[in-house]
Amino acid sequence: LTYSLYNVNHTLDSINSVVAGARSNVEAGLKQHLERLDEIFATRTEYLQALRFLQLMVNNIIRELTALPDISKTKIDLAAFADQTAFIEYYR
């Protein structure tokens, strides 16, 4: 049980950091590159439609990543719960 709780705690922390990293990469890097492509393809209207659709998809991805709950703000610490369980189990 304690091993599983430590694993769950580690997995949730990893998920939270991956989501935060992905959101910051999309917001900073990808949007900047799309703006640059908008400048490059300003004269090519056939590419602008695809670029606008891509920008819409990026904005939707950012909105979905932002809507995900922040796991680090949970009130229970599974590692502390695992420590308490191990302590009780030791004496049992």
Backbone torsions as a table, in degrees:
resi	resn	phi	psi	omega
1	LEU	NA	-46.0	-178.2
2	THR	-66.0	-40.3	178.1
3	TYR	-60.5	-42.9	178.8
4	SER	-65.1	-39.9	178.3
5	LEU	-64.5	-41.2	176.2
6	TYR	-62.4	-40.7	178.6
7	ASN	-64.6	-43.1	178.6
8	VAL	-62.7	-43.3	179.1
9	ASN	-60.6	-44.8	179.3
10	HIS	-65.3	-40.7	179.8
11	THR	-64.4	-43.8	179.1
12	LEU	-64.8	-39.8	176.2
13	ASP	-63.5	-40.2	179.2
14	SER	-65.4	-42.5	178.3
15	ILE	-61.1	-44.6	-179.4
16	ASN	-62.0	-42.3	-179.5
17	SER	-71.1	-35.1	178.1
18	VAL	-66.6	-42.7	179.2
19	VAL	-64.3	-43.7	179.5
20	ALA	-64.5	-41.1	178.1
21	GLY	-65.8	-41.5	179.0
22	ALA	-64.6	-42.5	-179.9
23	ARG	-63.4	-43.2	-179.6
24	SER	-68.7	-36.9	177.3
25	ASN	-65.1	-41.5	179.8
26	VAL	-68.3	-44.9	-177.4
27	GLU	-64.2	-43.3	-175.3
28	ALA	-86.2	-62.1	-171.3
29	GLY	-71.4	-53.3	-174.4
30	LEU	-67.4	-41.8	178.1
31	LYS	-62.6	-38.8	178.8
32	GLN	-63.5	-42.7	179.5
33	HIS	-67.9	-36.8	177.4
34	LEU	-66.5	-37.1	176.5
35	GLU	-64.9	-38.5	177.4
36	ARG	-66.1	-41.8	176.4
37	LEU	-63.7	-34.3	176.4
38	ASP	-61.6	-39.5	177.0
39	GLU	-67.4	-41.3	-177.4
40	ILE	-67.0	-43.5	-175.8
41	PHE	-93.7	18.7	-177.1
42	ALA	-59.9	-30.9	-178.4
43	THR	-88.8	-12.7	-177.2
44	ARG	-105.2	96.3	-175.0
45	THR	-66.8	-28.4	-179.8
46	GLU	-67.5	-28.8	177.7
47	TYR	-83.6	-26.7	-177.4
48	LEU	-64.5	-35.8	179.4
49	GLN	-64.7	-43.8	177.6
50	ALA	-65.8	-37.8	178.8
51	LEU	-65.9	-39.8	177.7
52	ARG	-64.1	-40.6	177.8
53	PHE	-63.8	-41.1	178.5
54	LEU	-64.3	-40.3	177.4
55	GLN	-64.3	-37.5	177.1
56	LEU	-64.2	-41.9	177.9
57	MET	-64.5	-40.8	178.5
58	VAL	-63.4	-42.5	178.1
59	ASN	-63.8	-36.5	176.4
60	ASN	-66.6	-39.9	178.2
61	ILE	-63.9	-43.3	178.5
62	ILE	-62.1	-41.8	179.6
63	ARG	-63.9	-41.2	179.6
64	GLU	-68.2	-40.6	178.7
65	LEU	-66.6	-34.7	178.7
66	THR	-70.9	-30.7	-178.1
67	ALA	-76.7	-15.1	179.2
68	LEU	-65.1	141.4	-179.3
69	PRO	-69.2	147.4	177.7
70	ASP	-85.4	107.5	-174.9
71	ILE	-67.2	-27.4	-177.3
72	SER	-69.0	-13.8	-179.5
73	LYS	-91.3	8.0	178.7
74	THR	-67.7	153.7	-174.9
75	LYS	-85.8	-15.2	-178.0
76	ILE	-106.7	135.9	176.3
77	ASP	-104.1	110.6	-175.5
78	LEU	-66.8	-29.4	178.2
79	ALA	-66.4	-41.1	177.6
80	ALA	-66.3	-39.3	176.8
81	PHE	-63.8	-39.0	177.9
82	ALA	-66.6	-38.8	177.2
83	ASP	-62.6	-43.8	178.9
84	GLN	-64.0	-40.6	178.8
85	THR	-64.4	-42.8	178.6
86	ALA	-63.7	-39.1	179.2
87	PHE	-63.7	-46.4	179.7
88	ILE	-65.8	-41.6	-179.4
89	GLU	-65.3	-35.4	178.0
90	TYR	-60.3	-43.7	-178.7
91	TYR	-79.3	-21.4	177.4
92	ARG	-70.9	NA	NA
